[in-house]
Amino acid sequence: MDVSELDRILLAGAAVLLVAIVAVRLSGRLGLPSLLIYLGMGLLLGESGPGHINFEDAQLAHALGFAALVVILTEGGLTTRWNEVRPVMPLGLVLATVGVAISVGVVACVAHFVLGLDWQYAVLLGAVTSPTDAAAVFSVLRRVPIRPRLRGALEAESGLNDAPTVLLVTLVSTGEVGEKGIWYFAGLALYELVVGALFGFLIGWVSVGLLRRVALGSAGLYPVAVLSLAILSYAGGTVLLHVSGFAAVYVTSLILGRAELPHRMATRSFVDGIAWLAQIGLFIMLGLLASPGRIGWDDLVIALVIGVAVTVVGRFASVVVSATPFRMPWNEQTFVAWAGLRGAVPIVLATIPLAAGVPQADRIFDVVFVLVLLFTLLQGPSLPWLARRLKVLDENASYEVDIDVAPLESLGADMLQVHVPSESRLAGVEIGELRLPVGVSVSLIIRGDRAFVPDRRTVLRAGDSLLVVAPSPLRDQTARRLRAVSRAGRLAGWFGERGREQH
């Protein structure tokens, strides 16, 4: 590659990226996951479209797909609210293991006994299509204000179910499951998931301590450091311990996202941008890898049958078995079952047998590609309507407040920047009624184009920006109190941190 060729690649890449960015707005208006538009762009650029780009390297797609999933899981963990995930983490773990196993079994039986496919092909279809996709779940559910425990359970499941399914697809593709038995897989999956999560917790805990104590030379280095530490947990778990790097990176990101780290909002914005770049590249690449001309009517029939089996029968069975012991009501179980969106993960998993040279692997890829397109188009736009019908919307969603933190190293304190949302119950509360910890002060309020120092009787208004100075040991307690008042108003001490939450 010479410089002139590089220039042409950069020109084409920038143009495609800009079109993809504009497409995000279109997908948001239509209520569709952006992956559908990006996959369509990949098809248009591919060998069957006007772009005529011939891309058939399944091993490269497999490797780049895993790299993109690492970044997507990092962003998902950083932006997931820990107070929502922690109470439902056991449910998310059961959905990611027992639920996936039930779904795989249902789909494999349908594929074998109804469609007459051999067992390896049937189990691969079940394993590839059963996991939910983190990117699709995160992007769609954060536009639907559902109850926190439902959002937390779905996000935890999508963050954790990659680990066992990657292992299962790999072992089935190489034939090891048939040789060593299902109990070997179950034990290995448990080891990789548990040790990977513990390793991720260790890396996250150490990372939080380092980032709080070490003052970096520039604010722009904090986001880079956080992303690097998350990727380190993935690579370290995979290379050093041979455990699930996906479990490790998700747990590490959860811990980093939970901590009130310096320049938290800047870090989220940076990783969010990188995650969008990873999603765009991933979906366009998978669209390039697909070959529409190779897809026949029999593949479409298989995709429809498997899609119904995994989305309706397998998914609902797995949710009922997994969620009933946690006493989840039927309306919430129904929403969780229907909101288990497939996306890039099944298509990336389909590249594993393709790269391994499994017989009919190209057909598995084609079936999964069609299935994801059809059922994401069906499920995504219906979620807001279904949430209203099932009455699982969160009344407190509009009261959430974001808090950015900047360290004041020489003073042993932190500055919290707080913006009062239009629906926040902070509006109408006096400074004295905030009841912040002793030693914490609201030092400045910016209201429109005016800035002033408040006193205890100053009443907050919607749209205000506050600068709060807190001693470093009281930073987390201050942030929790501000969020509680934003949700429940001046009586947050009575109603709890979540306010008047529906259960």
Contacts in CASP RR format, 6 or more apart in sequence:
PFRMAT RR
TARGET T0000
AUTHOR 0000-0000-0000
METHOD contacts of the structure
MODEL  1
MDVSELDRILLAGAAVLLVAIVAVRLSGRLGLPSLLIYLGMGLLLGESGP
GHINFEDAQLAHALGFAALVVILTEGGLTTRWNEVRPVMPLGLVLATVGV
AISVGVVACVAHFVLGLDWQYAVLLGAVTSPTDAAAVFSVLRRVPIRPRL
RGALEAESGLNDAPTVLLVTLVSTGEVGEKGIWYFAGLALYELVVGALFG
FLIGWVSVGLLRRVALGSAGLYPVAVLSLAILSYAGGTVLLHVSGFAAVY
VTSLILGRAELPHRMATRSFVDGIAWLAQIGLFIMLGLLASPGRIGWDDL
VIALVIGVAVTVVGRFASVVVSATPFRMPWNEQTFVAWAGLRGAVPIVLA
TIPLAAGVPQADRIFDVVFVLVLLFTLLQGPSLPWLARRLKVLDENASYE
VDIDVAPLESLGADMLQVHVPSESRLAGVEIGELRLPVGVSVSLIIRGDR
AFVPDRRTVLRAGDSLLVVAPSPLRDQTARRLRAVSRAGRLAGWFGERGR
EQH
1 9 0 8 1.000
16 41 0 8 1.000
16 45 0 8 1.000
16 284 0 8 1.000
17 277 0 8 1.000
17 280 0 8 1.000
19 41 0 8 1.000
20 37 0 8 1.000
20 38 0 8 1.000
20 41 0 8 1.000
20 280 0 8 1.000
20 284 0 8 1.000
21 276 0 8 1.000
21 280 0 8 1.000
23 34 0 8 1.000
23 37 0 8 1.000
23 38 0 8 1.000
23 41 0 8 1.000
24 34 0 8 1.000
24 276 0 8 1.000
26 37 0 8 1.000
27 33 0 8 1.000
27 34 0 8 1.000
27 36 0 8 1.000
27 37 0 8 1.000
28 34 0 8 1.000
28 143 0 8 1.000
30 381 0 8 1.000
31 140 0 8 1.000
31 143 0 8 1.000
31 380 0 8 1.000
31 381 0 8 1.000
31 384 0 8 1.000
32 376 0 8 1.000
32 377 0 8 1.000
32 380 0 8 1.000
32 381 0 8 1.000
33 135 0 8 1.000
33 136 0 8 1.000
33 139 0 8 1.000
33 140 0 8 1.000
33 341 0 8 1.000
33 343 0 8 1.000
33 376 0 8 1.000
33 380 0 8 1.000
34 139 0 8 1.000
34 279 0 8 1.000
34 283 0 8 1.000
35 133 0 8 1.000
35 135 0 8 1.000
35 136 0 8 1.000
35 279 0 8 1.000
35 283 0 8 1.000
35 343 0 8 1.000
35 344 0 8 1.000
35 372 0 8 1.000
35 376 0 8 1.000
36 373 0 8 1.000
36 376 0 8 1.000
36 377 0 8 1.000
38 279 0 8 1.000
38 280 0 8 1.000
38 281 0 8 1.000
38 282 0 8 1.000
38 283 0 8 1.000
38 284 0 8 1.000
38 287 0 8 1.000
39 283 0 8 1.000
39 284 0 8 1.000
39 286 0 8 1.000
39 287 0 8 1.000
39 290 0 8 1.000
39 369 0 8 1.000
39 372 0 8 1.000
39 373 0 8 1.000
40 287 0 8 1.000
41 283 0 8 1.000
41 284 0 8 1.000
41 287 0 8 1.000
42 283 0 8 1.000
42 284 0 8 1.000
42 285 0 8 1.000
42 286 0 8 1.000
42 287 0 8 1.000
42 288 0 8 1.000
42 290 0 8 1.000
43 49 0 8 1.000
43 287 0 8 1.000
43 288 0 8 1.000
43 290 0 8 1.000
43 292 0 8 1.000
44 50 0 8 1.000
44 51 0 8 1.000
45 51 0 8 1.000
45 53 0 8 1.000
45 284 0 8 1.000
45 287 0 8 1.000
45 288 0 8 1.000
46 52 0 8 1.000
46 53 0 8 1.000
46 54 0 8 1.000
46 55 0 8 1.000
46 287 0 8 1.000
46 288 0 8 1.000
47 53 0 8 1.000
47 54 0 8 1.000
47 55 0 8 1.000
47 291 0 8 1.000
48 291 0 8 1.000
48 292 0 8 1.000
48 293 0 8 1.000
53 288 0 8 1.000
55 61 0 8 1.000
55 285 0 8 1.000
55 288 0 8 1.000
55 289 0 8 1.000
56 289 0 8 1.000
58 289 0 8 1.000
58 351 0 8 1.000
58 354 0 8 1.000
58 355 0 8 1.000
59 355 0 8 1.000
61 285 0 8 1.000
61 286 0 8 1.000
61 289 0 8 1.000
61 348 0 8 1.000
61 351 0 8 1.000
61 354 0 8 1.000
61 355 0 8 1.000
62 348 0 8 1.000
62 351 0 8 1.000
62 352 0 8 1.000
62 354 0 8 1.000
62 355 0 8 1.000
64 282 0 8 1.000
64 285 0 8 1.000
65 282 0 8 1.000
65 285 0 8 1.000
65 344 0 8 1.000
65 348 0 8 1.000
65 351 0 8 1.000
66 348 0 8 1.000
67 278 0 8 1.000
68 278 0 8 1.000
68 279 0 8 1.000
68 281 0 8 1.000
68 282 0 8 1.000
68 344 0 8 1.000
68 348 0 8 1.000
69 134 0 8 1.000
69 162 0 8 1.000
69 246 0 8 1.000
69 282 0 8 1.000
69 344 0 8 1.000
69 345 0 8 1.000
69 348 0 8 1.000
70 230 0 8 1.000
70 231 0 8 1.000
70 234 0 8 1.000
70 245 0 8 1.000
70 246 0 8 1.000
70 249 0 8 1.000
71 227 0 8 1.000
71 231 0 8 1.000
71 271 0 8 1.000
71 274 0 8 1.000
71 275 0 8 1.000
71 278 0 8 1.000
72 134 0 8 1.000
72 135 0 8 1.000
72 138 0 8 1.000
72 275 0 8 1.000
72 278 0 8 1.000
72 279 0 8 1.000
72 282 0 8 1.000
72 344 0 8 1.000
73 134 0 8 1.000
73 159 0 8 1.000
73 162 0 8 1.000
73 246 0 8 1.000
73 249 0 8 1.000
73 250 0 8 1.000
73 253 0 8 1.000
74 227 0 8 1.000
74 230 0 8 1.000
74 231 0 8 1.000
74 249 0 8 1.000
74 253 0 8 1.000
74 271 0 8 1.000
74 275 0 8 1.000
75 138 0 8 1.000
75 253 0 8 1.000
75 271 0 8 1.000
75 272 0 8 1.000
75 273 0 8 1.000
75 274 0 8 1.000
75 275 0 8 1.000
76 134 0 8 1.000
76 138 0 8 1.000
76 155 0 8 1.000
76 159 0 8 1.000
76 250 0 8 1.000
76 253 0 8 1.000
76 275 0 8 1.000
77 155 0 8 1.000
77 159 0 8 1.000
77 250 0 8 1.000
77 253 0 8 1.000
77 254 0 8 1.000
77 256 0 8 1.000
77 257 0 8 1.000
78 226 0 8 1.000
78 230 0 8 1.000
78 253 0 8 1.000
78 256 0 8 1.000
78 257 0 8 1.000
78 267 0 8 1.000
78 268 0 8 1.000
78 271 0 8 1.000
79 138 0 8 1.000
79 142 0 8 1.000
79 257 0 8 1.000
79 268 0 8 1.000
79 272 0 8 1.000
80 152 0 8 1.000
80 155 0 8 1.000
80 156 0 8 1.000
80 253 0 8 1.000
80 254 0 8 1.000
80 257 0 8 1.000
81 148 0 8 1.000
81 152 0 8 1.000
82 254 0 8 1.000
82 257 0 8 1.000
82 258 0 8 1.000
83 148 0 8 1.000
83 497 0 8 1.000
83 498 0 8 1.000
84 148 0 8 1.000
84 149 0 8 1.000
84 151 0 8 1.000
84 152 0 8 1.000
85 152 0 8 1.000
85 155 0 8 1.000
85 156 0 8 1.000
85 254 0 8 1.000
87 149 0 8 1.000
88 149 0 8 1.000
88 152 0 8 1.000
88 153 0 8 1.000
88 156 0 8 1.000
88 326 0 8 1.000
89 156 0 8 1.000
90 326 0 8 1.000
91 153 0 8 1.000
91 156 0 8 1.000
91 322 0 8 1.000
91 323 0 8 1.000
91 326 0 8 1.000
91 328 0 8 1.000
92 152 0 8 1.000
92 153 0 8 1.000
92 156 0 8 1.000
92 157 0 8 1.000
92 160 0 8 1.000
92 322 0 8 1.000
93 156 0 8 1.000
93 160 0 8 1.000
94 322 0 8 1.000
94 326 0 8 1.000
95 153 0 8 1.000
95 156 0 8 1.000
95 157 0 8 1.000
95 161 0 8 1.000
95 318 0 8 1.000
95 319 0 8 1.000
95 322 0 8 1.000
95 323 0 8 1.000
95 336 0 8 1.000
96 131 0 8 1.000
96 156 0 8 1.000
96 157 0 8 1.000
96 159 0 8 1.000
96 160 0 8 1.000
96 161 0 8 1.000
96 163 0 8 1.000
96 164 0 8 1.000
97 160 0 8 1.000
97 161 0 8 1.000
97 164 0 8 1.000
97 189 0 8 1.000
97 193 0 8 1.000
98 318 0 8 1.000
98 321 0 8 1.000
98 322 0 8 1.000
99 318 0 8 1.000
99 319 0 8 1.000
99 321 0 8 1.000
99 322 0 8 1.000
100 130 0 8 1.000
100 131 0 8 1.000
100 161 0 8 1.000
100 164 0 8 1.000
100 165 0 8 1.000
100 318 0 8 1.000
102 314 0 8 1.000
102 317 0 8 1.000
102 318 0 8 1.000
102 321 0 8 1.000
102 322 0 8 1.000
103 126 0 8 1.000
103 129 0 8 1.000
103 130 0 8 1.000
103 310 0 8 1.000
103 314 0 8 1.000
103 315 0 8 1.000
103 317 0 8 1.000
103 318 0 8 1.000
104 123 0 8 1.000
104 126 0 8 1.000
104 127 0 8 1.000
104 130 0 8 1.000
104 168 0 8 1.000
105 123 0 8 1.000
105 126 0 8 1.000
106 309 0 8 1.000
106 310 0 8 1.000
106 313 0 8 1.000
106 314 0 8 1.000
106 317 0 8 1.000
106 318 0 8 1.000
107 122 0 8 1.000
107 125 0 8 1.000
107 126 0 8 1.000
107 129 0 8 1.000
107 130 0 8 1.000
107 306 0 8 1.000
107 309 0 8 1.000
107 310 0 8 1.000
107 314 0 8 1.000
108 119 0 8 1.000
108 122 0 8 1.000
108 123 0 8 1.000
108 125 0 8 1.000
108 126 0 8 1.000
109 122 0 8 1.000
110 305 0 8 1.000
110 306 0 8 1.000
110 309 0 8 1.000
110 313 0 8 1.000
111 117 0 8 1.000
111 121 0 8 1.000
111 122 0 8 1.000
111 125 0 8 1.000
111 126 0 8 1.000
111 302 0 8 1.000
111 305 0 8 1.000
111 306 0 8 1.000
111 309 0 8 1.000
112 118 0 8 1.000
112 119 0 8 1.000
112 122 0 8 1.000
114 305 0 8 1.000
115 122 0 8 1.000
115 302 0 8 1.000
115 305 0 8 1.000
115 306 0 8 1.000
117 125 0 8 1.000
120 172 0 8 1.000
120 175 0 8 1.000
120 358 0 8 1.000
121 360 0 8 1.000
121 364 0 8 1.000
123 172 0 8 1.000
123 177 0 8 1.000
124 169 0 8 1.000
124 172 0 8 1.000
124 173 0 8 1.000
124 353 0 8 1.000
124 358 0 8 1.000
124 364 0 8 1.000
125 306 0 8 1.000
125 364 0 8 1.000
125 367 0 8 1.000
125 368 0 8 1.000
126 306 0 8 1.000
126 310 0 8 1.000
127 165 0 8 1.000
127 168 0 8 1.000
127 169 0 8 1.000
127 172 0 8 1.000
127 349 0 8 1.000
128 165 0 8 1.000
128 169 0 8 1.000
128 346 0 8 1.000
128 349 0 8 1.000
128 350 0 8 1.000
128 364 0 8 1.000
128 368 0 8 1.000
129 306 0 8 1.000
129 307 0 8 1.000
129 310 0 8 1.000
129 342 0 8 1.000
129 346 0 8 1.000
129 368 0 8 1.000
129 371 0 8 1.000
130 161 0 8 1.000
130 165 0 8 1.000
130 310 0 8 1.000
131 158 0 8 1.000
131 161 0 8 1.000
131 162 0 8 1.000
131 165 0 8 1.000
131 342 0 8 1.000
131 345 0 8 1.000
131 346 0 8 1.000
131 349 0 8 1.000
132 154 0 8 1.000
132 157 0 8 1.000
132 158 0 8 1.000
132 161 0 8 1.000
132 340 0 8 1.000
132 341 0 8 1.000
132 342 0 8 1.000
132 345 0 8 1.000
133 158 0 8 1.000
133 341 0 8 1.000
133 342 0 8 1.000
133 343 0 8 1.000
133 344 0 8 1.000
133 345 0 8 1.000
133 346 0 8 1.000
134 155 0 8 1.000
134 158 0 8 1.000
134 159 0 8 1.000
134 162 0 8 1.000
134 345 0 8 1.000
135 275 0 8 1.000
135 279 0 8 1.000
135 343 0 8 1.000
135 344 0 8 1.000
135 345 0 8 1.000
136 158 0 8 1.000
136 341 0 8 1.000
136 342 0 8 1.000
136 343 0 8 1.000
136 344 0 8 1.000
136 376 0 8 1.000
137 154 0 8 1.000
137 155 0 8 1.000
137 158 0 8 1.000
137 339 0 8 1.000
137 340 0 8 1.000
137 341 0 8 1.000
138 155 0 8 1.000
138 158 0 8 1.000
140 339 0 8 1.000
140 341 0 8 1.000
140 380 0 8 1.000
140 383 0 8 1.000
141 151 0 8 1.000
141 154 0 8 1.000
141 155 0 8 1.000
141 339 0 8 1.000
141 383 0 8 1.000
142 151 0 8 1.000
143 384 0 8 1.000
144 383 0 8 1.000
144 384 0 8 1.000
144 387 0 8 1.000
144 393 0 8 1.000
145 393 0 8 1.000
145 394 0 8 1.000
145 397 0 8 1.000
145 398 0 8 1.000
146 335 0 8 1.000
146 387 0 8 1.000
146 392 0 8 1.000
146 393 0 8 1.000
146 394 0 8 1.000
147 332 0 8 1.000
147 392 0 8 1.000
147 393 0 8 1.000
147 394 0 8 1.000
147 501 0 8 1.000
147 502 0 8 1.000
147 503 0 8 1.000
148 394 0 8 1.000
148 498 0 8 1.000
148 501 0 8 1.000
149 503 0 8 1.000
150 332 0 8 1.000
150 335 0 8 1.000
150 336 0 8 1.000
150 339 0 8 1.000
150 392 0 8 1.000
151 394 0 8 1.000
153 336 0 8 1.000
154 336 0 8 1.000
154 339 0 8 1.000
154 340 0 8 1.000
157 340 0 8 1.000
158 340 0 8 1.000
159 246 0 8 1.000
159 250 0 8 1.000
160 193 0 8 1.000
160 197 0 8 1.000
160 246 0 8 1.000
160 247 0 8 1.000
160 250 0 8 1.000
162 244 0 8 1.000
162 246 0 8 1.000
162 247 0 8 1.000
162 345 0 8 1.000
163 189 0 8 1.000
163 192 0 8 1.000
163 193 0 8 1.000
163 196 0 8 1.000
163 244 0 8 1.000
163 245 0 8 1.000
163 246 0 8 1.000
163 247 0 8 1.000
164 189 0 8 1.000
164 192 0 8 1.000
164 193 0 8 1.000
164 244 0 8 1.000
165 345 0 8 1.000
165 349 0 8 1.000
166 244 0 8 1.000
166 246 0 8 1.000
166 349 0 8 1.000
166 352 0 8 1.000
167 185 0 8 1.000
167 188 0 8 1.000
167 189 0 8 1.000
167 192 0 8 1.000
167 244 0 8 1.000
168 177 0 8 1.000
168 185 0 8 1.000
168 189 0 8 1.000
169 349 0 8 1.000
169 352 0 8 1.000
169 353 0 8 1.000
170 352 0 8 1.000
171 177 0 8 1.000
171 185 0 8 1.000
171 188 0 8 1.000
172 353 0 8 1.000
173 352 0 8 1.000
173 353 0 8 1.000
173 356 0 8 1.000
173 357 0 8 1.000
173 358 0 8 1.000
173 361 0 8 1.000
174 356 0 8 1.000
176 184 0 8 1.000
177 184 0 8 1.000
177 185 0 8 1.000
191 243 0 8 1.000
192 242 0 8 1.000
192 243 0 8 1.000
192 244 0 8 1.000
192 247 0 8 1.000
193 243 0 8 1.000
193 244 0 8 1.000
193 247 0 8 1.000
195 241 0 8 1.000
195 243 0 8 1.000
195 244 0 8 1.000
196 237 0 8 1.000
196 241 0 8 1.000
196 243 0 8 1.000
196 244 0 8 1.000
196 245 0 8 1.000
196 247 0 8 1.000
196 248 0 8 1.000
196 251 0 8 1.000
197 244 0 8 1.000
197 247 0 8 1.000
197 248 0 8 1.000
197 251 0 8 1.000
199 233 0 8 1.000
199 236 0 8 1.000
199 237 0 8 1.000
199 241 0 8 1.000
199 243 0 8 1.000
199 248 0 8 1.000
200 233 0 8 1.000
200 237 0 8 1.000
200 247 0 8 1.000
200 248 0 8 1.000
200 249 0 8 1.000
200 251 0 8 1.000
200 252 0 8 1.000
200 255 0 8 1.000
201 251 0 8 1.000
201 252 0 8 1.000
201 255 0 8 1.000
203 229 0 8 1.000
203 232 0 8 1.000
203 233 0 8 1.000
203 248 0 8 1.000
203 252 0 8 1.000
204 229 0 8 1.000
204 233 0 8 1.000
204 251 0 8 1.000
204 252 0 8 1.000
204 255 0 8 1.000
204 256 0 8 1.000
205 255 0 8 1.000
207 226 0 8 1.000
207 229 0 8 1.000
207 252 0 8 1.000
207 255 0 8 1.000
207 256 0 8 1.000
208 255 0 8 1.000
208 256 0 8 1.000
208 259 0 8 1.000
208 261 0 8 1.000
211 222 0 8 1.000
211 225 0 8 1.000
211 226 0 8 1.000
211 259 0 8 1.000
211 261 0 8 1.000
211 262 0 8 1.000
212 259 0 8 1.000
212 261 0 8 1.000
212 262 0 8 1.000
212 472 0 8 1.000
215 407 0 8 1.000
215 409 0 8 1.000
216 222 0 8 1.000
216 225 0 8 1.000
219 262 0 8 1.000
219 263 0 8 1.000
219 266 0 8 1.000
219 406 0 8 1.000
220 263 0 8 1.000
220 266 0 8 1.000
220 270 0 8 1.000
222 261 0 8 1.000
222 262 0 8 1.000
222 263 0 8 1.000
222 266 0 8 1.000
222 267 0 8 1.000
223 263 0 8 1.000
223 266 0 8 1.000
223 267 0 8 1.000
223 269 0 8 1.000
223 270 0 8 1.000
223 271 0 8 1.000
224 270 0 8 1.000
226 256 0 8 1.000
226 261 0 8 1.000
226 267 0 8 1.000
226 271 0 8 1.000
227 270 0 8 1.000
227 271 0 8 1.000
227 274 0 8 1.000
229 252 0 8 1.000
229 256 0 8 1.000
230 249 0 8 1.000
230 252 0 8 1.000
230 253 0 8 1.000
230 256 0 8 1.000
231 249 0 8 1.000
233 245 0 8 1.000
233 248 0 8 1.000
233 249 0 8 1.000
233 251 0 8 1.000
233 252 0 8 1.000
234 245 0 8 1.000
234 246 0 8 1.000
234 248 0 8 1.000
234 249 0 8 1.000
235 245 0 8 1.000
236 245 0 8 1.000
236 248 0 8 1.000
237 243 0 8 1.000
237 244 0 8 1.000
237 245 0 8 1.000
237 248 0 8 1.000
238 244 0 8 1.000
238 245 0 8 1.000
238 248 0 8 1.000
257 264 0 8 1.000
260 403 0 8 1.000
260 405 0 8 1.000
260 414 0 8 1.000
260 475 0 8 1.000
260 476 0 8 1.000
260 479 0 8 1.000
261 267 0 8 1.000
261 405 0 8 1.000
262 405 0 8 1.000
262 406 0 8 1.000
262 407 0 8 1.000
262 414 0 8 1.000
263 404 0 8 1.000
263 405 0 8 1.000
263 406 0 8 1.000
264 403 0 8 1.000
264 404 0 8 1.000
264 405 0 8 1.000
265 402 0 8 1.000
265 403 0 8 1.000
265 404 0 8 1.000
265 417 0 8 1.000
266 404 0 8 1.000
279 344 0 8 1.000
282 344 0 8 1.000
282 348 0 8 1.000
283 344 0 8 1.000
286 344 0 8 1.000
286 347 0 8 1.000
286 348 0 8 1.000
286 369 0 8 1.000
287 369 0 8 1.000
289 351 0 8 1.000
289 365 0 8 1.000
290 365 0 8 1.000
290 366 0 8 1.000
290 369 0 8 1.000
291 362 0 8 1.000
291 366 0 8 1.000
294 362 0 8 1.000
294 366 0 8 1.000
295 366 0 8 1.000
295 369 0 8 1.000
295 370 0 8 1.000
299 363 0 8 1.000
299 366 0 8 1.000
299 367 0 8 1.000
299 370 0 8 1.000
300 370 0 8 1.000
302 367 0 8 1.000
303 367 0 8 1.000
303 368 0 8 1.000
303 370 0 8 1.000
303 371 0 8 1.000
303 374 0 8 1.000
304 374 0 8 1.000
306 367 0 8 1.000
306 371 0 8 1.000
307 371 0 8 1.000
307 374 0 8 1.000
307 375 0 8 1.000
310 342 0 8 1.000
310 371 0 8 1.000
311 342 0 8 1.000
311 375 0 8 1.000
311 379 0 8 1.000
315 337 0 8 1.000
315 338 0 8 1.000
315 340 0 8 1.000
316 334 0 8 1.000
316 337 0 8 1.000
318 337 0 8 1.000
319 333 0 8 1.000
319 336 0 8 1.000
319 337 0 8 1.000
320 333 0 8 1.000
320 337 0 8 1.000
323 332 0 8 1.000
323 333 0 8 1.000
323 336 0 8 1.000
324 333 0 8 1.000
328 336 0 8 1.000
331 390 0 8 1.000
331 391 0 8 1.000
331 392 0 8 1.000
332 390 0 8 1.000
332 392 0 8 1.000
334 386 0 8 1.000
334 390 0 8 1.000
335 386 0 8 1.000
335 387 0 8 1.000
335 390 0 8 1.000
335 392 0 8 1.000
338 379 0 8 1.000
338 382 0 8 1.000
338 383 0 8 1.000
338 386 0 8 1.000
339 379 0 8 1.000
339 383 0 8 1.000
340 379 0 8 1.000
341 376 0 8 1.000
341 379 0 8 1.000
341 380 0 8 1.000
342 371 0 8 1.000
342 372 0 8 1.000
342 375 0 8 1.000
342 376 0 8 1.000
343 372 0 8 1.000
343 376 0 8 1.000
346 368 0 8 1.000
346 371 0 8 1.000
346 372 0 8 1.000
347 365 0 8 1.000
347 368 0 8 1.000
347 369 0 8 1.000
347 372 0 8 1.000
349 368 0 8 1.000
350 361 0 8 1.000
350 364 0 8 1.000
350 365 0 8 1.000
350 368 0 8 1.000
350 369 0 8 1.000
351 365 0 8 1.000
353 361 0 8 1.000
353 364 0 8 1.000
354 361 0 8 1.000
354 362 0 8 1.000
354 364 0 8 1.000
354 365 0 8 1.000
358 364 0 8 1.000
387 393 0 8 1.000
394 501 0 8 1.000
394 502 0 8 1.000
395 500 0 8 1.000
395 501 0 8 1.000
395 502 0 8 1.000
396 487 0 8 1.000
396 498 0 8 1.000
396 499 0 8 1.000
396 500 0 8 1.000
396 501 0 8 1.000
398 421 0 8 1.000
398 422 0 8 1.000
398 423 0 8 1.000
398 424 0 8 1.000
399 421 0 8 1.000
399 423 0 8 1.000
399 424 0 8 1.000
399 425 0 8 1.000
399 486 0 8 1.000
399 487 0 8 1.000
399 488 0 8 1.000
400 421 0 8 1.000
400 483 0 8 1.000
400 486 0 8 1.000
400 487 0 8 1.000
401 418 0 8 1.000
401 419 0 8 1.000
401 420 0 8 1.000
401 421 0 8 1.000
401 424 0 8 1.000
401 426 0 8 1.000
401 482 0 8 1.000
401 483 0 8 1.000
401 486 0 8 1.000
402 418 0 8 1.000
402 419 0 8 1.000
403 416 0 8 1.000
403 417 0 8 1.000
403 418 0 8 1.000
403 479 0 8 1.000
403 482 0 8 1.000
403 483 0 8 1.000
404 416 0 8 1.000
404 417 0 8 1.000
405 414 0 8 1.000
405 415 0 8 1.000
405 416 0 8 1.000
405 417 0 8 1.000
405 475 0 8 1.000
405 479 0 8 1.000
406 414 0 8 1.000
406 415 0 8 1.000
406 417 0 8 1.000
407 414 0 8 1.000
407 415 0 8 1.000
407 472 0 8 1.000
408 414 0 8 1.000
408 415 0 8 1.000
408 469 0 8 1.000
412 471 0 8 1.000
412 472 0 8 1.000
413 469 0 8 1.000
413 470 0 8 1.000
413 471 0 8 1.000
413 472 0 8 1.000
414 469 0 8 1.000
414 470 0 8 1.000
414 471 0 8 1.000
414 472 0 8 1.000
414 475 0 8 1.000
415 467 0 8 1.000
415 468 0 8 1.000
415 469 0 8 1.000
416 466 0 8 1.000
416 467 0 8 1.000
416 468 0 8 1.000
416 469 0 8 1.000
416 470 0 8 1.000
416 475 0 8 1.000
416 478 0 8 1.000
416 479 0 8 1.000
416 482 0 8 1.000
417 465 0 8 1.000
417 466 0 8 1.000
417 467 0 8 1.000
417 468 0 8 1.000
418 465 0 8 1.000
418 466 0 8 1.000
418 467 0 8 1.000
418 468 0 8 1.000
418 482 0 8 1.000
419 463 0 8 1.000
419 464 0 8 1.000
419 465 0 8 1.000
419 466 0 8 1.000
420 426 0 8 1.000
420 427 0 8 1.000
420 460 0 8 1.000
420 461 0 8 1.000
420 462 0 8 1.000
420 463 0 8 1.000
420 464 0 8 1.000
420 465 0 8 1.000
420 466 0 8 1.000
420 486 0 8 1.000
421 462 0 8 1.000
421 463 0 8 1.000
421 486 0 8 1.000
422 462 0 8 1.000
422 463 0 8 1.000
423 462 0 8 1.000
424 462 0 8 1.000
424 486 0 8 1.000
425 485 0 8 1.000
425 486 0 8 1.000
425 487 0 8 1.000
425 488 0 8 1.000
425 489 0 8 1.000
425 490 0 8 1.000
426 460 0 8 1.000
426 464 0 8 1.000
426 482 0 8 1.000
426 485 0 8 1.000
426 486 0 8 1.000
426 489 0 8 1.000
427 460 0 8 1.000
427 461 0 8 1.000
427 462 0 8 1.000
427 463 0 8 1.000
427 464 0 8 1.000
428 459 0 8 1.000
428 460 0 8 1.000
428 461 0 8 1.000
429 459 0 8 1.000
429 460 0 8 1.000
429 485 0 8 1.000
429 489 0 8 1.000
429 490 0 8 1.000
430 456 0 8 1.000
430 457 0 8 1.000
430 458 0 8 1.000
430 459 0 8 1.000
430 460 0 8 1.000
431 442 0 8 1.000
431 454 0 8 1.000
431 455 0 8 1.000
431 456 0 8 1.000
431 457 0 8 1.000
431 458 0 8 1.000
431 460 0 8 1.000
432 456 0 8 1.000
432 457 0 8 1.000
433 490 0 8 1.000
434 442 0 8 1.000
434 481 0 8 1.000
434 482 0 8 1.000
434 485 0 8 1.000
435 481 0 8 1.000
436 442 0 8 1.000
436 468 0 8 1.000
436 470 0 8 1.000
436 478 0 8 1.000
436 481 0 8 1.000
436 482 0 8 1.000
437 470 0 8 1.000
437 474 0 8 1.000
437 477 0 8 1.000
437 478 0 8 1.000
437 481 0 8 1.000
439 470 0 8 1.000
439 471 0 8 1.000
439 474 0 8 1.000
440 468 0 8 1.000
440 469 0 8 1.000
440 470 0 8 1.000
440 471 0 8 1.000
440 474 0 8 1.000
440 478 0 8 1.000
441 468 0 8 1.000
441 469 0 8 1.000
442 454 0 8 1.000
442 466 0 8 1.000
442 467 0 8 1.000
442 468 0 8 1.000
443 453 0 8 1.000
443 467 0 8 1.000
443 468 0 8 1.000
443 469 0 8 1.000
444 451 0 8 1.000
444 452 0 8 1.000
444 453 0 8 1.000
444 454 0 8 1.000
444 466 0 8 1.000
444 467 0 8 1.000
445 451 0 8 1.000
445 452 0 8 1.000
445 453 0 8 1.000
445 454 0 8 1.000
445 458 0 8 1.000
445 460 0 8 1.000
445 464 0 8 1.000
445 465 0 8 1.000
445 466 0 8 1.000
445 467 0 8 1.000
446 464 0 8 1.000
446 465 0 8 1.000
446 466 0 8 1.000
446 467 0 8 1.000
447 461 0 8 1.000
447 463 0 8 1.000
447 464 0 8 1.000
447 465 0 8 1.000
448 463 0 8 1.000
460 466 0 8 1.000
468 478 0 8 1.000
468 482 0 8 1.000
470 478 0 8 1.000
480 497 0 8 1.000
481 492 0 8 1.000
483 497 0 8 1.000
484 492 0 8 1.000
484 493 0 8 1.000
484 496 0 8 1.000
484 497 0 8 1.000
484 499 0 8 1.000
485 492 0 8 1.000
487 497 0 8 1.000
487 498 0 8 1.000
487 499 0 8 1.000
488 494 0 8 1.000
488 495 0 8 1.000
488 496 0 8 1.000
488 497 0 8 1.000
488 498 0 8 1.000
488 499 0 8 1.000
488 500 0 8 1.000
492 499 0 8 1.000
END
